[in-house]
């Protein structure tokens, strides 16, 4: 069946019925059977009562608005696969603390990242808006920030949930990873810094963990460009040596002044390469407290304990609240540095060790909440920024996560494995314990949710893609507020999800999908992560269609023969895409070459640049082992 025809007429008739039914629900029937009153007489009889109830509710509004505000604890893992947790079906990794959080609260099974990579996903999480609305999506091939010393980042005119809650009297803290940029024009303007985006306190990495942070791991940051630069340097050096040899043997008539000039060019070329890429660990792997660099480069083995200590200290300092604490974990991103207490203890190598240490870390933070008497007054949330990293491997095997039954992983904006993440919420006495919802929700929904809980207002001067989860979490609503969700890979729309409310069916349309390695088990080995466009992507015309309500692993694309509604579904989704595309803004691209490149004058530094080196005071950097 094509996109028009009987299927489309059927869908129009269905929408007409839904419209008529909704009209009836809003206005009431004109007449009712027997002695029941008409709609108008019913309202007439009850109008005084309704008016009085409305006035009483109006009188109560100021008290509710200025009354109790919960503490808000948001915990986000990095690169964690949804299948890595016991409460999402894993029976080989031990995650008792996160599992208990799910038992005591609400678990979302269809919670979705707005982007499959760190920087854009977190930008969307912080603002409740797709990352492309703030220019925080792919440009010129770059899909995430590469340097602390770059000029790109979350624009100052974006509004985070931290800024709104700060205005509502909350203390606001961020412990851990930022990866939203640091400065714009000078080293000290800090225009992208957490403290200029609504956080009162920041301790952690302004960047993100990368393999370069570990002295013995292979380079990761812009590895392809680095290889090209190194090859070019070698070619230039070889050419220079040949030139000098020719001059000495008399085969080439050239002045030594020209040879020295060429030598200077080679030296400058090599120096520029070395200054940027030769010092990745020193430039990117640093710790900051507020605007001050406290450790450069950071000592990975001590970082877990330091972040935990900071999180616990923040809770104790602000226990009289209200506070917002965003704990942005470095676990379980490569290079997977675990403390000795967890090394070799899991059944899944370094990655499993890191997952189990992460769970212990979450447990210690929750313990601090409970020991300070804050459990019942704290709205707690746990998630990951996107799916597990399937391409992360070494000679011993997989270093990335497991995405359960879902196809794909990190970097893939369409397949479920790249964007389906844990979504766990706990607020004892306010949210039902043990509730599970299969409704489609988004990381962007956390923005309006915490703004509502904190007594703030969602901005009205911009598009907000998130929807408050409060009715769904409390059980007041059984349905998600989302009808359509748009799944991007970089700045390319790869897939669209349609939650057909009248039938309950969940459709997924794929316009483009990455080409997997033949032996890669759903990964793009040899590419780092799957691309969003170009030769590494297959464009589908007509698009692929899946019914996620019956095929969540996206194993069986539908055909006109297997699904009579296929044409009508594609037509309705096309309408939604057309309307969505009308909302796309033109904004400065934060990942442009000019913003991505390392700039020495923007590089955060402790001491005198370029001799940037400092270490935090020692002390016992060993975390307690579980149970101590």
Secondary structure, 3 states (H helix, E strand, C coil): CCCCCHHHHHHHHHHHHHHHHHHHHHHCCCCCCCCCCCHHHHHHHHHHHHHHHHHHHHHHHHHHHCCCCCEEEEEEECCCCHHHCHHHCCCCCCCHHHHHHHHCCEEEEEEECCCCCHHHHHHHHHHCCCHHHHCCCCECCECCCCCCCCCCCCCCCCCCHHHHHHHCCCEEEEEEECCCCCCCCCCCCCCCCHHHCCCCEEEEECCCCCHHHCCCCCCCCCHHHHHHHHHHHHHHHHHHHHHHHHHHHCCCCCCHHHHHHHHHHHHHHHHHHHHHHCCHHHHHCEEEECCEEEEECCCHHHHHHHHHHHHHHHHHHCCCCCEEEEEECCCCCCCCCCCCCCCCCCCCHHHHHHHHHHHHHHHHHHHHHHHCCCHHHEEEEEEECCCCCCCCEECCEECCCCCCCCCCCCCCCCCHHHHEEEEEEECCCCCCCCEEECCCEECCHHHHHHHHHCCCCCCCCCCCCCCCCHHHHHCCCCCCCCCEEEEEECCEEEEEEEECCCCCCEEEEEEEEECCCCCCCCCCCCCCCCCCCHHHEEEEEEEEEEECCCCCCCCCCCCCCCCCCHHHHHHHHHHHHHHHHCCCCCCCCCCCHHHHCCCHHHCCCCEECCEECECCCCCCCCCCCCCC
